[in-house]
Amino acid sequence: METMQLSQKWRFWPVLCLAFIYAFSNPLLMLATPIYFFQQGVPIKIISLLSTALTITYSISPIVLNKISDKLGRRKSVIISMIGATCAQLTYYITLDPIAFLIERLFEGFILGFFFPNLQASISDNQSINHQKYLARFNLSWSVAIVLGLLFGAIFLQFIDDLKFLFYINPIFLAINAFIAILFFQEPINPNLGIQSSTSDFNTNDSEDKQKSITISNYYIPVIIPLLLIFATSFASGNGTLLYPIRSELLGFHPSSTYFVNVFATLTQSLALYLATSLALNKLKVASTLILIIYSFLFILFILNEVYSLFIILFMFSGFFYGFLYGAASKLFLTLNIMKKTSKYSSISESSLGVTFFISQLFLGFIADIDIGLAYLALSLTLVVIFFIVLIFIRKLKEIESILE
């Protein structure tokens, strides 16, 4: 009874607000960065570095800051991250010099190692709540915020045709987050589980449904399969975050158009994520393999097309394919976690995503600096190579029926 009363006192809405505001503001900079610096005459290979700078340090910061977070607690860690990120972005008011911007993004990526893991762990540490329900709300808040952030950026640029203002307003959003963290964010009621990834929470022993037997299909899953799918999605994401923003500038499209097409991509991506997580694994492996080869040839159309309305359609397909492959990889990692009774595969997923995104962006950026069409061709060929490697290992994915109780 006492546990029930304690869980009712814990405020979940600050967690939702912190996730929503950050996810809302992040696309503003993500898409403004390549367009703005391209307009300033910065080489594309340098732009690719600026676009991925945050992920460079964030790939390692959650691991490096893990023990410090445990000592400080969730609340202090989140507060430090938001204050640190806000102070870092205040440099935008002073200068947007590429070197200064690179240093700021590297620092911000590192300090965010205090933010995301502790935000997710604030849910998993509360043993008396329904983790799956709370995580579903958390993920929904994140997805909706991204769509609204992209719409805000598109509409904003329709009235104020200066990308600098997107850099100027972003620290305001982070300052609001710092304010919410200081005044309203609470320590979890039962902070004894340590930092966990969001995927491991689905395997918690404290779920309301724990008393039910769950029948699953136990597969032998080569870890390289979801890793290859992550690698493919990291390369494919380079289209929306780097290649298309630059191509739209070369075609003379308004900067707001880049935000609009990504709205459509995000919507179809959300649909595909749900579909991928709903399919049985034997159907998922077939569908993901077919989608991977179709996806690889889709980028050829980005070279040939110059009509904006057709780009919207292409982004809808691209978003769907990306969401399905990412959802397939996530489900395979989750299944490995359940079968092995561990959460290490979630850590592998997060680390591999950050590292491969950084590598892919630099790779595409250096080629795009020579020719944007050549970069799209390299992207397409890379996915074809990944497809054939997946074909080799997908045969080893075998099913063995088992029951978890």
C-alpha positions as CSV (number, residue, x, y, z in Angstrom):
1,M,0.0,0.0,0.0
2,E,2.9,2.3,0.9
3,T,4.5,1.6,-2.5
4,M,1.3,2.5,-4.3
5,Q,1.1,5.8,-2.5
6,L,4.8,6.5,-3.3
7,S,4.3,5.8,-7.0
8,Q,1.3,8.1,-7.2
9,K,3.5,10.9,-5.8
10,W,6.1,10.5,-8.6
11,R,5.5,12.9,-11.4
12,F,5.8,11.5,-14.9
13,W,4.8,14.6,-16.8
14,P,8.2,16.3,-16.4
15,V,9.8,13.3,-18.1
16,L,7.4,13.6,-21.0
17,C,8.0,17.4,-21.2
18,L,11.8,17.0,-21.2
19,A,11.6,14.4,-24.0
20,F,9.1,16.3,-26.0
21,I,10.9,19.7,-25.9
22,Y,14.3,18.2,-26.8
23,A,12.8,16.1,-29.6
24,F,11.0,19.2,-30.9
25,S,14.1,21.3,-31.0
26,N,16.6,18.8,-32.3
27,P,15.3,18.6,-35.9
28,L,15.6,22.4,-36.1
29,L,19.3,22.3,-35.9
30,M,19.7,18.9,-37.6
31,L,18.4,20.2,-40.9
32,A,19.5,23.8,-40.5
33,T,23.1,22.9,-40.1
34,P,23.9,21.5,-43.6
35,I,21.8,24.1,-45.4
36,Y,23.2,27.1,-43.5
37,F,26.9,26.1,-43.7
38,F,26.4,25.2,-47.4
39,Q,25.1,28.7,-48.0
40,Q,28.2,30.1,-46.2
41,G,30.4,28.2,-48.7
42,V,31.7,25.6,-46.3
43,P,33.0,22.5,-48.1
44,I,30.5,19.6,-47.9
45,K,33.0,17.2,-46.3
46,I,33.4,19.7,-43.4
47,I,29.6,20.1,-43.3
48,S,29.3,16.3,-42.8
49,L,31.6,16.6,-39.8
50,L,29.6,19.4,-38.4
51,S,26.3,17.5,-38.9
52,T,27.7,14.4,-37.0
53,A,29.8,16.1,-34.3
54,L,27.2,15.5,-31.6
55,T,27.0,11.8,-32.3
56,I,30.8,11.4,-32.1
57,T,30.9,12.2,-28.4
58,Y,27.4,10.8,-27.6
59,S,28.5,7.4,-28.9
60,I,30.8,7.0,-25.8
61,S,29.5,9.5,-23.2
62,P,26.7,7.3,-21.8
63,I,29.3,4.6,-21.0
64,V,31.8,7.1,-19.6
65,L,29.3,9.0,-17.5
66,N,27.4,5.9,-16.3
67,K,29.1,5.5,-12.9
68,I,29.0,9.3,-12.3
69,S,25.2,9.3,-13.0
70,D,24.8,6.5,-10.4
71,K,26.5,8.6,-7.8
72,L,24.8,11.9,-8.6
73,G,21.3,10.4,-9.1
74,R,18.9,10.9,-12.0
75,R,17.7,14.4,-11.1
76,K,21.1,16.0,-10.7
77,S,22.4,14.3,-13.9
78,V,19.5,15.6,-16.0
79,I,19.8,19.1,-14.6
80,I,23.6,19.1,-15.3
81,S,22.9,17.9,-18.9
82,M,20.3,20.6,-19.7
83,I,22.2,23.4,-18.1
84,G,25.4,22.3,-19.8
85,A,23.7,22.0,-23.2
86,T,22.0,25.4,-22.8
87,C,25.2,27.2,-21.9
88,A,27.0,25.5,-24.9
89,Q,24.3,26.6,-27.3
90,L,24.5,30.2,-26.0
91,T,27.7,30.4,-28.1
92,Y,25.4,30.6,-31.2
93,Y,24.6,34.2,-30.2
94,I,28.3,35.0,-30.3
95,T,29.4,33.2,-33.4
96,L,28.4,30.5,-35.9
97,D,32.0,29.9,-37.0
98,P,32.4,26.3,-38.2
99,I,35.2,25.6,-35.7
100,A,33.3,27.1,-32.7
101,F,30.2,25.2,-33.8
102,L,32.1,21.9,-34.0
103,I,33.5,22.3,-30.5
104,E,30.0,23.2,-29.2
105,R,28.4,20.2,-30.7
106,L,31.1,17.9,-29.5
107,F,30.7,19.2,-25.9
108,E,26.9,19.0,-26.2
109,G,27.0,15.4,-27.4
110,F,29.2,14.5,-24.4
111,I,27.0,16.3,-21.8
112,L,23.9,14.6,-23.3
113,G,25.3,11.3,-21.9
114,F,23.7,12.6,-18.7
115,F,20.3,13.2,-20.3
116,F,18.9,10.3,-22.3
117,P,20.0,7.4,-20.2
118,N,18.8,9.0,-16.9
119,L,15.5,10.1,-18.5
120,Q,14.8,6.5,-19.5
121,A,16.1,5.1,-16.3
122,S,13.8,7.4,-14.3
123,I,11.0,5.2,-15.7
124,S,12.7,1.8,-15.3
125,D,13.9,2.6,-11.7
126,N,10.3,2.9,-10.5
127,Q,9.4,-0.7,-9.9
128,S,5.8,-0.1,-8.9
129,I,4.7,1.3,-12.3
130,N,3.7,-0.3,-15.5
131,H,6.9,0.2,-17.5
132,Q,5.5,-0.8,-20.9
133,K,2.7,1.7,-20.6
134,Y,4.9,4.6,-19.5
135,L,7.5,3.8,-22.1
136,A,4.8,3.8,-24.8
137,R,3.8,7.3,-23.7
138,F,7.4,8.3,-23.7
139,N,8.0,7.1,-27.2
140,L,4.8,8.6,-28.5
141,S,5.7,12.0,-27.0
142,W,9.1,11.7,-28.7
143,S,7.7,10.8,-32.1
144,V,5.0,13.5,-32.1
145,A,7.5,16.1,-31.0
146,I,9.8,15.4,-34.0
147,V,6.9,15.8,-36.4
148,L,5.8,19.1,-34.8
149,G,9.4,20.3,-34.7
150,L,9.8,19.7,-38.4
151,L,6.5,21.5,-39.1
152,F,7.5,24.4,-36.9
153,G,10.8,24.7,-38.8
154,A,9.0,24.7,-42.2
155,I,6.4,27.3,-41.1
156,F,9.0,29.4,-39.4
157,L,11.1,29.7,-42.5
158,Q,8.1,30.7,-44.5
159,F,7.9,33.9,-42.5
160,I,11.5,34.5,-41.5
161,D,13.9,33.6,-44.3
162,D,17.0,33.5,-42.2
163,L,18.4,30.2,-40.9
164,K,20.3,32.0,-38.2
165,F,17.2,32.5,-36.2
166,L,16.7,28.7,-35.9
167,F,20.1,28.6,-34.2
168,Y,19.1,31.5,-32.0
169,I,15.8,30.1,-30.7
170,N,17.1,26.6,-30.0
171,P,18.9,27.5,-26.7
172,I,15.6,28.9,-25.5
173,F,14.0,25.5,-25.7
174,L,16.9,23.9,-23.8
175,A,16.6,26.7,-21.2
176,I,13.0,25.7,-20.7
177,N,14.0,22.1,-20.3
178,A,16.6,23.2,-17.6
179,F,13.9,25.1,-15.8
180,I,11.5,22.1,-15.8
181,A,14.3,19.8,-14.6
182,I,15.3,22.0,-11.7
183,L,11.8,22.7,-10.5
184,F,9.8,19.6,-11.3
185,F,11.9,16.6,-12.2
186,Q,12.0,14.0,-9.4
187,E,14.3,11.2,-8.4
188,P,12.7,7.8,-9.0
189,I,10.9,6.2,-6.1
190,N,12.9,3.0,-6.3
191,P,16.4,4.0,-7.7
192,N,18.1,0.6,-7.4
193,L,18.1,-0.8,-10.9
194,G,20.8,1.4,-12.5
195,I,20.7,2.9,-15.9
196,Q,19.0,0.7,-18.4
197,S,18.0,1.1,-22.0
198,S,14.4,1.6,-23.0
199,T,14.4,-1.8,-24.7
200,S,15.4,-3.7,-21.5
201,D,12.3,-2.2,-19.8
202,F,10.1,-4.5,-21.8
203,N,11.8,-7.4,-20.1
204,T,11.1,-6.1,-16.5
205,N,9.9,-8.6,-13.9
206,D,7.6,-6.0,-12.3
207,S,5.2,-5.6,-15.1
208,E,1.5,-6.1,-14.4
209,D,1.5,-8.9,-16.9
210,K,4.3,-10.9,-15.3
211,Q,1.9,-13.5,-14.0
212,K,1.0,-14.5,-17.5
213,S,2.9,-17.1,-19.5
214,I,4.4,-15.7,-22.7
215,T,4.9,-18.1,-25.6
216,I,7.5,-16.9,-28.1
217,S,9.5,-18.3,-31.0
218,N,13.1,-18.8,-29.8
219,Y,15.3,-18.0,-32.8
220,Y,19.0,-18.4,-33.3
221,I,19.8,-14.9,-34.5
222,P,23.3,-14.0,-35.7
223,V,24.0,-10.6,-34.1
224,I,25.5,-9.5,-37.4
225,I,22.0,-9.4,-39.0
226,P,20.6,-6.5,-36.9
227,L,24.0,-4.8,-37.0
228,L,23.9,-4.8,-40.8
229,L,20.3,-3.4,-40.7
230,I,21.5,-0.6,-38.4
231,F,24.4,0.0,-40.7
232,A,22.0,0.3,-43.6
233,T,19.7,2.7,-41.9
234,S,22.6,4.9,-40.7
235,F,23.8,5.2,-44.3
236,A,20.2,5.8,-45.6
237,S,19.7,8.6,-43.0
238,G,22.4,10.5,-44.7
239,N,19.9,11.3,-47.4
240,G,17.6,13.3,-45.2
241,T,20.2,14.9,-42.9
242,L,23.0,15.7,-45.5
243,L,22.5,14.9,-49.1
244,Y,19.0,16.1,-49.8
245,P,19.4,19.5,-47.9
246,I,22.3,20.2,-50.1
247,R,20.6,18.9,-53.3
248,S,17.6,21.1,-52.5
249,E,19.9,24.1,-52.3
250,L,21.4,23.2,-55.7
251,L,18.0,22.9,-57.2
252,G,16.9,26.3,-55.8
253,F,14.2,25.0,-53.4
254,H,13.3,27.1,-50.4
255,P,14.9,25.9,-47.1
256,S,11.5,25.2,-45.6
257,S,10.9,22.5,-48.2
258,T,13.5,20.3,-46.6
259,Y,11.6,20.4,-43.3
260,F,8.3,19.6,-45.1
261,V,9.6,16.5,-46.9
262,N,11.0,15.2,-43.7
263,V,7.6,15.5,-42.0
264,F,6.2,13.0,-44.6
265,A,9.2,10.8,-44.1
266,T,8.7,10.8,-40.3
267,L,5.0,9.9,-40.5
268,T,5.6,6.9,-42.8
269,Q,8.6,5.9,-40.6
270,S,6.3,5.7,-37.5
271,L,3.9,3.6,-39.4
272,A,6.6,1.2,-40.6
273,L,8.1,1.0,-37.1
274,Y,4.8,-0.2,-35.7
275,L,4.4,-2.7,-38.6
276,A,7.9,-4.1,-38.1
277,T,7.4,-4.7,-34.4
278,S,4.1,-6.4,-35.0
279,L,5.3,-9.0,-37.6
280,A,6.4,-12.5,-36.6
281,L,10.2,-13.0,-37.0
282,N,9.9,-15.4,-39.8
283,K,7.9,-12.9,-41.8
284,L,10.1,-10.0,-40.6
285,K,13.3,-11.5,-42.0
286,V,11.8,-12.0,-45.5
287,A,10.2,-8.5,-45.6
288,S,13.3,-6.7,-44.3
289,T,15.4,-8.4,-46.9
290,L,13.1,-7.5,-49.8
291,I,12.8,-3.9,-48.5
292,L,16.6,-3.5,-48.2
293,I,17.2,-4.3,-51.9
294,I,14.2,-2.0,-53.0
295,Y,15.5,0.7,-50.7
296,S,19.0,0.6,-52.3
297,F,17.6,1.5,-55.8
298,L,15.2,4.2,-54.5
299,F,18.1,6.6,-54.1
300,I,18.9,6.5,-57.8
301,L,15.6,8.3,-58.2
302,F,16.9,11.1,-56.0
303,I,19.6,11.7,-58.6
304,L,17.2,11.7,-61.6
305,N,14.3,13.7,-60.1
306,E,14.1,17.5,-59.9
307,V,10.4,17.9,-59.2
308,Y,9.6,18.8,-55.6
309,S,6.2,17.0,-55.4
310,L,7.9,13.8,-56.5
311,F,10.5,14.3,-53.8
312,I,7.7,14.2,-51.2
313,I,6.6,10.8,-52.6
314,L,10.2,9.6,-52.5
315,F,10.6,10.7,-48.9
316,M,7.4,8.9,-48.0
317,F,8.8,5.6,-49.4
318,S,12.2,6.4,-47.9
319,G,10.8,7.0,-44.5
320,F,8.7,3.8,-44.6
321,F,11.7,1.7,-45.6
322,Y,13.9,3.3,-43.0
323,G,11.3,2.8,-40.3
324,F,10.8,-0.9,-41.2
325,L,14.5,-1.7,-41.3
326,Y,15.2,0.1,-38.0
327,G,12.1,-1.6,-36.4
328,A,13.4,-5.0,-37.6
329,A,16.8,-4.4,-36.2
330,S,15.3,-3.2,-32.9
331,K,13.0,-6.3,-32.7
332,L,15.9,-8.6,-33.3
333,F,18.0,-7.0,-30.6
334,L,15.1,-7.1,-28.3
335,T,14.5,-10.8,-29.0
336,L,18.2,-11.5,-28.3
337,N,17.8,-9.6,-25.0
338,I,14.8,-11.8,-24.0
339,M,16.4,-15.1,-25.0
340,K,19.8,-14.3,-23.4
341,K,18.2,-12.6,-20.3
342,T,20.4,-9.5,-20.7
343,S,20.2,-6.0,-21.9
344,K,23.7,-5.9,-23.5
345,Y,22.3,-6.1,-27.0
346,S,20.5,-2.8,-26.4
347,S,23.8,-1.2,-25.6
348,I,25.3,-2.7,-28.8
349,S,22.4,-1.3,-30.7
350,E,22.8,2.3,-29.4
351,S,26.6,2.3,-29.8
352,S,26.6,0.8,-33.3
353,L,23.9,3.3,-34.3
354,G,26.0,6.3,-33.2
355,V,29.3,5.0,-34.7
356,T,27.9,3.9,-38.0
357,F,26.0,7.2,-38.4
358,F,29.2,9.1,-37.9
359,I,31.1,7.0,-40.4
360,S,28.4,7.1,-43.0
361,Q,27.9,10.8,-42.8
362,L,31.7,11.4,-43.3
363,F,31.8,8.9,-46.1
364,L,28.9,10.5,-48.0
365,G,30.2,14.0,-47.2
366,F,33.6,13.4,-48.7
367,I,32.0,12.0,-51.9
368,A,29.3,14.7,-52.1
369,D,32.1,17.2,-52.0
370,I,33.2,15.8,-55.4
371,D,29.7,15.4,-56.8
372,I,26.2,15.0,-55.1
373,G,25.1,12.5,-57.7
374,L,28.1,10.4,-57.0
375,A,27.3,10.4,-53.3
376,Y,23.8,9.1,-54.0
377,L,25.2,6.4,-56.2
378,A,27.7,5.4,-53.5
379,L,24.8,5.3,-51.0
380,S,22.8,3.0,-53.3
381,L,25.8,0.7,-54.0
382,T,26.5,0.5,-50.2
383,L,23.0,-0.8,-49.5
384,V,23.3,-3.3,-52.3
385,V,26.5,-4.7,-50.7
386,I,24.8,-4.8,-47.3
387,F,21.9,-6.7,-49.0
388,F,24.1,-9.5,-50.3
389,I,25.9,-9.8,-46.9
390,V,22.5,-10.1,-45.2
391,L,21.5,-12.8,-47.6
392,I,24.5,-14.9,-46.5
393,F,23.6,-14.7,-42.8
394,I,19.8,-14.6,-42.9
395,R,19.8,-18.4,-43.7
396,K,21.3,-19.1,-40.3
397,L,18.3,-17.5,-38.6
398,K,16.5,-20.6,-37.3
399,E,13.4,-21.1,-35.1
400,I,13.1,-23.3,-32.0
401,E,9.8,-23.2,-30.1
402,S,10.0,-22.4,-26.4
403,I,7.9,-21.0,-23.5
404,L,9.0,-18.3,-21.1
405,E,7.2,-18.2,-17.8
